[in-house]
Amino acid sequence: MAPFQFWLELPLEMRRNILERLAREDLVTASQKEMDELQQKIEELEEKHEEMYITLIRLSAKKGKDEL
């Protein structure tokens, strides 16, 4: 049997359904990957925001001491 001969022996509608399902699964996988990447970026931004906030508090405290 030639490679992929079984594919050609499947009814056209069945082949179409299989290809559509594979395409949907690829889209879901791609979407999940994008969501994971966005979640990673959000977490990184939250960490930077927290670091900036702590720095701002320290600078404000230092400025308050300098004024005394």
C-alpha positions in Angstrom: 0.0 0.0 0.0 1.4 3.4 -1.0 2.0 5.9 1.7 -1.3 7.7 2.7 -3.3 5.4 0.4 -5.7 4.8 3.3 -6.4 8.5 3.3 -7.5 8.5 -0.3 -9.8 5.5 0.4 -11.7 7.5 3.1 -14.9 9.1 2.0 -14.5 12.8 1.0 -16.8 13.9 3.8 -14.8 12.0 6.4 -11.5 13.5 5.2 -13.1 17.0 5.3 -14.3 16.5 8.9 -10.9 15.2 9.9 -9.1 18.2 8.4 -11.6 20.7 9.9 -11.2 19.1 13.3 -7.4 19.3 13.0 -7.6 22.9 12.0 -9.8 23.8 15.0 -7.4 22.0 17.4 -4.5 23.9 15.9 -6.3 27.1 16.5 -7.1 26.2 20.0 -3.5 25.2 20.6 -2.3 28.5 19.1 -4.8 30.5 21.2 -3.8 28.7 24.4 -0.1 29.4 23.6 -0.9 33.1 23.0 -2.9 33.2 26.3 0.0 31.6 28.1 2.4 34.2 26.6 0.0 37.0 27.6 -0.3 35.7 31.1 3.5 35.6 31.4 3.8 39.2 30.2 1.1 40.2 32.7 3.0 38.6 35.5 6.2 40.3 34.5 4.5 43.7 34.4 3.0 43.1 37.8 6.4 42.3 39.2 7.9 45.5 37.7 4.9 47.5 39.0 5.5 46.1 42.5 9.3 46.9 42.2 8.5 50.5 41.1 6.0 51.0 43.9 8.5 49.8 46.5 11.2 52.1 45.0 8.7 55.0 45.1 7.9 54.4 48.8 11.6 54.2 49.6 12.3 57.4 47.7 9.4 59.1 49.5 10.7 58.0 52.8 14.2 59.2 52.1 12.9 62.5 50.9 10.9 62.8 54.2 14.1 62.2 56.2 16.1 64.7 54.2 13.5 67.4 54.9 13.7 66.8 58.7 
